Amino acid sequence: MSVIIKNFEYLLSLATEAHFGRAADKCHVSQSTLSSGIKQLEEDLDIQIVRRGRRYEGLTPEGEAVLSWAKKMHQDCSGMKRELSARKKGLEGEFRVGVATSVSAVAPVLSMAISEKTPRVRQSVIVDDQSVIQSLIDTHQIDVGLLHIDALSPENYDTHLLYREGIFLFQVHQNPVARRVQWADLADLPLCLMKSALPEKAQKQLERHSGPVVTTNSLDVVAGHLKTQASAAILPQSCASRLADIPDLRVSAIDGVDAQSSVGFASIKGGLRSPLAAALQEIVHMPEVADTLECNVIMYRRFQAKKIEGTI
């Protein structure tokens, strides 16, 4: 079994490096050893995996299928080793977390909690668009993603709900603003949009917007537009914690369909049962961590108009 796993590792390295010599160096073996290992795989499976030529020319369709299984098996073996090690020494090893830009305001809370509760664990935290984080989950480049989970198929992913949040209108105004607005109320409003911070359904609602729009992938740019009152912004409520220093910041909840989203952890099917992923789920529900997360998620209330009796 160990020989088969090693040959799968050779294939993974070759697919990544696209060069026999570099792949062999990465695996700390000779090029002939790596080539022999992959040929042994081809004989064992009775298929051609690598396109033959004077140099590496890619994988055959059958080779691509084997590569996909090799990635899954490699992840499973790595997970097994981490679990056995955890049983002996306590949780340790590398934990790769991907965070969607839209929920990055809570990422530091989670990262610090993991560091405190599992000091032997080495974290790597990637923040990027929702679609990128989902792709990293699909290709086994991260262990867990924190993102909007509503659209994820339960057949392909394990998910764990962390919280529900609303989509809000952010603007700077010296006077009180409406506590609640409708999507239609935003039609002509000048907006600075960070689309990567919004779930897909909210983005589709904004396709009907006809007013001036600036798009960006930077919350700093959004903050600049808000400060000068040049534009308003549409953001998840948790972003209020990242904009709290802006004078006269006001927020209004958006009513209607597609203005709510579920945020949680996601992994490839079975991934949330690994020791580190299971530990993360326990950590976030510890009272001190849950309270800190809640403070971030409900900070928008500081900037919302007070409820007037007889109104919604």
C-alpha distance (Angstrom), angle and dihedral (degrees) to the residues before:
residue distance angle dihedral
M1 . . .
S2 3.83 . .
V3 3.83 89.9 .
I4 3.82 91.3 53.2
I5 3.81 91.1 49.4
K6 3.80 90.9 48.9
N7 3.82 90.8 50.9
F8 3.80 89.6 50.6
E9 3.81 88.0 52.9
Y10 3.82 89.1 53.3
L11 3.81 89.7 52.7
L12 3.81 92.5 48.2
S13 3.78 90.7 50.8
L14 3.81 93.0 47.5
A15 3.81 91.9 50.1
T16 3.82 90.2 50.5
E17 3.82 98.3 44.0
A18 3.85 97.3 34.3
H19 3.80 87.7 -150.1
F20 3.81 129.6 88.5
G21 3.79 95.2 -143.1
R22 3.81 96.2 48.4
A23 3.80 90.9 43.8
A24 3.80 90.7 52.7
D25 3.82 91.4 48.8
K26 3.80 90.1 50.6
C27 3.81 90.2 52.9
H28 3.84 91.8 43.8
V29 3.81 93.0 -123.1
S30 3.77 135.7 109.1
Q31 3.79 120.1 -88.2
S32 3.80 90.5 -115.1
T33 3.82 91.1 53.7
L34 3.80 91.2 51.6
S35 3.82 92.6 46.6
S36 3.80 91.1 48.3
G37 3.79 91.3 50.5
I38 3.79 92.6 53.4
K39 3.82 91.7 45.4
Q40 3.80 88.0 52.1
L41 3.81 88.6 54.1
E42 3.80 89.7 52.0
E43 3.80 91.1 51.0
D44 3.80 93.3 46.2
L45 3.82 92.3 49.9
D46 3.82 95.1 35.0
I47 3.83 93.4 -131.4
Q48 3.79 138.4 103.6
I49 3.81 109.7 -107.2
V50 3.82 103.6 173.2
R51 3.81 125.1 47.4
R52 3.78 107.0 -117.3
G53 3.82 120.1 -123.6
R54 3.79 142.6 116.1
R55 3.80 88.5 -73.2
Y56 3.81 137.6 12.0
E57 3.82 108.3 -58.8
G58 3.80 100.5 172.8
L59 3.77 135.9 -94.8
T60 3.77 130.1 -54.2
P61 3.83 117.9 -118.6
E62 3.81 87.2 -99.6
G63 3.78 88.7 49.5
E64 3.80 90.8 54.0
A65 3.81 89.1 54.0
V66 3.80 90.9 50.1
L67 3.80 89.9 48.0
S68 3.81 90.5 54.9
W69 3.80 91.1 52.6
A70 3.80 90.8 44.1
K71 3.80 90.2 57.1
K72 3.80 91.2 51.3
M73 3.80 93.3 46.9
H74 3.79 92.3 46.5
Q75 3.80 90.6 52.0
D76 3.80 91.1 47.6
C77 3.80 91.9 50.1
S78 3.81 91.4 47.6
G79 3.79 89.9 49.3
M80 3.81 91.0 49.5
K81 3.81 91.3 51.6
R82 3.82 91.4 48.9
E83 3.80 91.6 49.3
L84 3.81 93.5 49.1
S85 3.80 90.2 46.5
A86 3.80 90.4 48.7
R87 3.79 90.7 53.7
K88 3.81 89.5 54.6
K89 3.80 103.1 38.6
G90 3.79 108.7 10.8
L91 3.80 125.1 -99.9
E92 3.79 114.0 -29.1
G93 3.78 141.2 139.4
E94 3.80 134.8 72.6
F95 3.81 120.2 -36.6
R96 3.80 115.9 -168.6
V97 3.79 115.1 -159.2
G98 3.81 126.8 -177.0
V99 3.79 119.9 -159.8
A100 3.80 125.4 -164.9
T101 3.81 113.3 -127.4
S102 3.79 89.4 -122.0
V103 3.82 92.4 65.0
S104 3.81 100.0 31.1
A105 3.82 91.7 114.0
V106 3.80 89.5 78.8
A107 3.83 95.7 42.5
P108 3.84 95.4 91.9
V109 3.81 90.7 52.6
L110 3.79 91.7 54.5
S111 3.80 94.7 41.9
M112 3.80 93.3 51.7
A113 3.81 91.6 46.0
I114 3.81 91.2 52.6
S115 3.81 90.7 48.7
E116 3.79 91.9 50.6
K117 3.80 98.0 44.0
T118 3.83 98.7 37.7
P119 3.83 106.1 28.8
R120 3.82 93.8 169.2
V121 3.81 91.6 60.4
R122 3.82 118.2 97.7
Q123 3.80 110.1 -145.4
S124 3.76 130.6 -157.0
V125 3.81 115.1 -172.2
I126 3.81 121.5 -166.1
V127 3.82 121.3 -170.5
D128 3.80 117.5 -162.8
D129 3.79 143.9 126.7
Q130 3.79 118.6 -49.2
S131 3.82 91.8 -109.9
V132 3.81 91.9 52.4
I133 3.81 93.3 49.4
Q134 3.80 90.5 49.3
S135 3.82 89.8 50.4
L136 3.82 90.6 51.0
I137 3.80 89.0 52.8
D138 3.82 90.8 49.4
T139 3.81 92.6 51.1
H140 3.82 94.4 44.8
Q141 3.81 92.5 -117.3
I142 3.80 91.5 129.0
D143 3.79 131.5 33.5
V144 3.80 99.1 -143.0
G145 3.79 135.6 10.6
L146 3.80 126.9 -152.6
L147 3.79 106.1 -152.5
H148 3.80 146.9 113.1
I149 3.80 103.7 -53.2
D150 3.82 103.6 -174.7
A151 3.80 95.0 99.0
L152 3.81 97.9 42.5
S153 3.80 115.6 112.4
P154 3.83 113.2 -119.6
E155 3.80 87.7 -146.4
N156 3.80 91.8 65.3
Y157 3.80 104.9 26.7
D158 3.78 141.0 46.7
T159 3.80 111.6 -140.8
H160 3.79 136.0 -171.6
L161 3.82 117.9 -163.5
L162 3.81 113.4 -131.0
Y163 3.81 102.0 173.4
R164 3.80 145.2 -31.3
E165 3.77 119.2 -118.3
G166 3.77 138.6 -176.2
I167 3.78 132.9 -131.4
F168 3.82 113.3 -115.6
L169 3.79 140.4 -166.5
F170 3.83 109.4 -122.8
Q171 3.81 119.8 -162.6
V172 3.79 140.7 149.1
H173 3.77 114.6 -118.2
Q174 3.80 133.7 150.1
N175 3.81 92.1 -143.5
P176 3.80 128.3 60.2
V177 3.80 115.5 -86.7
A178 3.80 132.3 -152.9
R179 3.78 113.3 -67.0
R180 3.81 90.7 -140.4
V181 3.81 134.0 22.2
Q182 3.80 136.8 -178.2
W183 3.80 126.9 -124.4
A184 3.81 87.8 -111.1
D185 3.83 90.1 59.2
L186 3.81 89.1 65.2
A187 3.79 96.8 54.5
D188 3.83 98.1 106.1
L189 3.80 99.9 23.3
P190 3.83 117.6 120.6
L191 3.79 104.6 -114.0
C192 3.78 138.8 -170.6
L193 3.80 104.8 -156.1
M194 3.77 130.6 -164.7
K195 3.79 95.9 -167.5
S196 3.79 92.6 -174.7
A197 3.80 87.6 64.6
L198 3.79 93.1 59.4
P199 3.80 130.3 75.8
E200 3.78 114.7 -113.7
K201 3.81 95.4 -104.7
A202 3.81 92.1 55.3
Q203 3.80 90.3 49.1
K204 3.80 89.7 55.3
Q205 3.80 90.8 52.3
L206 3.80 89.2 55.4
E207 3.81 92.2 53.3
R208 3.81 85.5 82.9
H209 3.80 91.7 58.3
S210 3.81 112.2 118.2
G211 3.81 101.8 -179.6
P212 3.83 128.5 94.2
V213 3.80 112.3 -62.2
V214 3.79 134.4 -169.3
T215 3.82 114.5 -169.8
T216 3.78 124.3 -158.9
N217 3.80 141.6 157.9
S218 3.81 92.4 -139.0
L219 3.78 126.4 88.9
D220 3.83 87.5 -159.5
V221 3.81 89.4 62.9
V222 3.80 90.0 48.9
A223 3.81 89.5 50.2
G224 3.81 90.6 51.2
H225 3.79 92.2 53.6
L226 3.79 91.0 47.5
K227 3.81 93.4 50.0
T228 3.81 92.8 53.2
Q229 3.83 91.0 43.6
A230 3.80 87.7 -127.3
S231 3.80 91.7 128.5
A232 3.76 143.6 3.4
A233 3.80 122.2 -130.2
I234 3.80 137.9 -138.6
L235 3.79 111.4 -142.9
P236 3.81 142.3 148.7
Q237 3.79 112.6 -88.8
S238 3.83 93.3 -111.5
C239 3.82 89.6 67.3
A240 3.82 88.2 73.4
S241 3.81 88.1 82.0
R242 3.83 89.1 60.8
L243 3.82 93.7 49.0
A244 3.80 99.8 40.3
D245 3.83 94.7 115.3
I246 3.84 94.1 62.6
P247 3.83 110.5 108.4
D248 3.82 117.0 -121.3
L249 3.79 93.0 8.1
R250 3.80 111.6 172.1
V251 3.80 129.8 -172.5
S252 3.79 132.3 -163.8
A253 3.80 124.9 -168.1
I254 3.78 114.3 -122.9
D255 3.79 112.8 -130.3
G256 3.77 125.2 -154.2
V257 3.78 138.4 49.1
D258 3.82 121.3 -24.2
A259 3.81 93.0 21.4
Q260 3.81 94.9 109.3
S261 3.78 130.0 65.3
S262 3.80 138.8 -176.3
V263 3.81 115.3 -128.4
G264 3.76 120.8 -163.4
F265 3.78 150.4 119.7
A266 3.78 122.1 -64.2
S267 3.78 136.1 -177.0
I268 3.76 139.7 161.2
K269 3.80 110.7 -71.5
G270 3.80 108.5 -66.6
G271 3.80 94.5 13.8
L272 3.79 96.7 108.6
R273 3.80 89.3 61.1
S274 3.81 92.9 66.7
P275 3.84 114.2 110.2
L276 3.81 94.6 -110.4
A277 3.82 94.8 45.5
A278 3.79 90.8 46.7
A279 3.80 89.9 49.3
L280 3.82 90.3 51.6
Q281 3.79 90.5 54.1
E282 3.79 90.1 51.7
I283 3.82 93.1 46.3
V284 3.81 95.3 53.9
H285 3.80 90.8 55.6
M286 3.79 95.1 51.7
P287 3.83 106.9 114.9
E288 3.81 96.3 -117.7
V289 3.82 93.0 48.6
A290 3.81 94.6 41.4
D291 3.82 90.4 50.8
T292 3.81 92.2 51.6
L293 3.80 91.5 48.1
E294 3.79 90.7 49.4
C295 3.81 91.4 51.5
N296 3.82 89.3 55.7
V297 3.78 94.3 46.1
I298 3.82 96.2 47.8
M299 3.82 98.0 39.7
Y300 3.82 88.5 104.4
R301 3.81 87.7 78.2
R302 3.81 89.4 75.1
F303 3.80 88.6 65.8
Q304 3.80 100.2 38.2
A305 3.79 122.3 101.7
K306 3.78 113.0 -103.4
K307 3.77 114.7 -101.5
I308 3.79 111.9 -99.8
E309 3.78 116.2 -143.5
G310 3.80 110.9 -101.1
T311 3.82 94.3 24.3
I312 3.79 132.7 94.0
